[in-house]
């Protein structure tokens, strides 16, 4: 009788841990989906920014090529670690694009360009919020996966650690400055 109660309690305990791990994994996957949506919005905005600047600074071809290539790499990256590096590169090239734009006062005054800058700022803010939430969920998930006794269930059920998403630029961790006023 006691043996059956201990066995039942052990199974219940393992099920509760397993369900907690599943819940955190699903939350992390959902949070990653939110990041993906914001990154897609960012990727969709980049060609418009390039075209707006291109109209005023067509001779800055190298910057446009770098931005386009960085966008392509960012869109192809799949894991948080790969996305982190690719998005950091894209952020760096966007800084170069905005540096070019600073040399053209008529571009900075263009309503379309101002609207694109505003959209980028909104996307960057939403992306930062999504990143913070994702990293908080991943922190909780990784803590549970690494903590005893949950670790025993996590290893048996093959719950791997998840990578954080930092979104750092290669030179530093700052988002592109999209304000020229």
C-alpha positions in Angstrom: 0.0 0.0 0.0 2.7 2.5 1.0 4.7 1.5 -2.0 1.8 2.3 -4.3 1.3 5.7 -2.6 5.0 6.6 -3.0 4.9 5.5 -6.6 1.8 7.5 -7.3 3.3 10.6 -5.5 6.5 10.2 -7.5 4.5 10.0 -10.8 2.4 13.1 -9.8 5.6 15.0 -8.8 7.3 14.2 -12.1 4.1 15.1 -14.1 3.9 18.5 -12.3 7.6 19.2 -13.1 7.1 18.1 -16.7 4.0 20.3 -17.1 5.9 23.3 -15.7 8.7 22.8 -18.2 6.2 22.4 -21.1 4.4 25.6 -20.0 7.7 27.6 -19.9 8.8 26.1 -23.3 5.5 27.1 -24.9 5.8 30.6 -23.4 9.3 30.9 -24.7 8.2 29.8 -28.2 5.4 32.3 -28.1 7.7 35.1 -27.0 10.1 34.1 -29.8 7.2 34.3 -32.2 6.6 37.9 -31.0 10.2 38.8 -31.7 9.9 37.2 -35.2 6.9 39.5 -36.0 8.8 42.6 -34.9 11.9 41.5 -36.9 9.8 41.0 -40.0 8.3 44.5 -39.6 11.9 45.8 -39.3 13.0 43.8 -42.3 10.0 45.1 -44.3 10.9 48.7 -43.5 14.5 48.5 -44.5 14.0 48.6 -48.3 11.8 51.7 -47.9 14.5 53.4 -45.9 17.1 52.5 -48.5 15.0 53.8 -51.3 14.3 57.0 -49.5 18.0 57.7 -48.9 18.9 56.4 -52.4 16.8 59.1 -54.0 19.0 61.8 -52.4 22.4 60.0 -52.1 22.6 57.7 -55.1 26.4 57.7 -55.0 26.5 56.0 -51.6 26.1 52.6 -53.3 28.3 50.7 -50.9 26.1 51.6 -47.9 23.0 50.4 -49.8 24.7 47.1 -50.7 25.8 46.6 -47.1 22.3 47.3 -45.7 20.7 45.0 -48.3 23.1 42.1 -47.6 22.7 42.5 -43.8 18.9 42.5 -44.2 19.2 39.3 -46.3 21.4 37.6 -43.6 19.0 38.7 -40.9 16.0 37.3 -42.7 17.8 33.9 -43.2 18.9 33.4 -39.6 16.8 31.0 -37.6 18.1 30.5 -34.1 18.2 33.2 -31.5 22.1 33.0 -31.5 22.2 33.4 -35.3 19.5 36.1 -35.3 21.4 37.9 -32.6 24.5 38.2 -34.8 22.7 38.9 -38.0 20.4 41.6 -36.5 23.4 43.2 -34.8 25.0 43.5 -38.2 21.8 45.0 -39.6 21.7 47.5 -36.8 25.2 48.5 -37.6 24.5 49.0 -41.3 21.3 51.0 -40.5 23.5 53.3 -38.5 25.7 53.8 -41.6 22.5 54.5 -43.6 21.4 57.2 -41.2 24.8 58.7 -41.1 24.6 59.1 -44.9 21.1 60.6 -44.5 22.5 63.2 -42.0 24.5 64.8 -44.9 21.3 65.6 -46.8 19.1 68.2 -45.0 16.4 68.0 -47.7 16.1 64.3 -47.0 15.9 64.8 -43.3 13.0 67.2 -43.9 11.2 64.8 -46.3 7.8 63.7 -44.8 8.2 60.1 -46.1 11.7 59.8 -44.6 10.5 61.2 -41.3 7.6 58.8 -41.3 9.9 55.9 -41.9 12.2 57.0 -39.1 9.2 57.2 -36.8 8.1 53.7 -37.8 11.6 52.3 -37.2 11.7 53.9 -33.7 8.3 52.3 -32.9 9.5 48.9 -34.2 12.7 49.1 -32.3 10.8 49.9 -29.1 8.4 47.0 -29.7 11.3 44.7 -30.5 13.1 45.7 -27.2 9.9 44.9 -25.2 9.5 41.5 -27.0 13.2 40.8 -26.4 12.9 41.6 -22.7 9.9 39.4 -22.3 11.5 36.5 -24.3 14.7 36.7 -22.2 12.7 36.7 -19.0 10.8 33.6 -20.0 14.0 31.9 -21.2 15.7 32.8 -17.9 12.9 31.1 -16.0 12.9 28.2 -18.3 16.7 27.7 -18.1 16.7 28.1 -14.3 14.1 25.3 -14.1 16.0 23.1 -16.6 19.2 23.5 -14.5 17.7 23.2 -11.0 17.4 20.0 -9.0 15.0 18.2 -9.0 13.5 19.6 -12.2 16.8 18.9 -14.0 16.2 15.2 -13.7 12.9 15.4 -15.5 14.3 17.9 -18.0 17.2 15.7 -19.0 15.0 12.6 -19.2 12.4 14.4 -21.4 15.1 16.2 -23.4 14.4 19.8 -22.6 17.5 21.7 -23.8 18.6 25.1 -22.6 17.4 28.0 -24.7 19.6 30.9 -26.0 19.0 34.4 -24.9 18.4 37.1 -27.6 20.5 40.1 -27.0 20.2 42.0 -30.2 23.6 43.7 -29.8 25.2 45.6 -32.6 28.8 44.5 -33.5 30.3 47.6 -32.0 27.9 48.2 -29.1 24.5 47.4 -27.8 22.7 50.6 -28.9 19.8 50.7 -31.3 20.2 53.0 -34.3 19.5 56.6 -33.7 16.5 57.4 -35.8 16.1 61.0 -34.7 17.6 63.9 -36.7 15.8 66.8 -35.1 
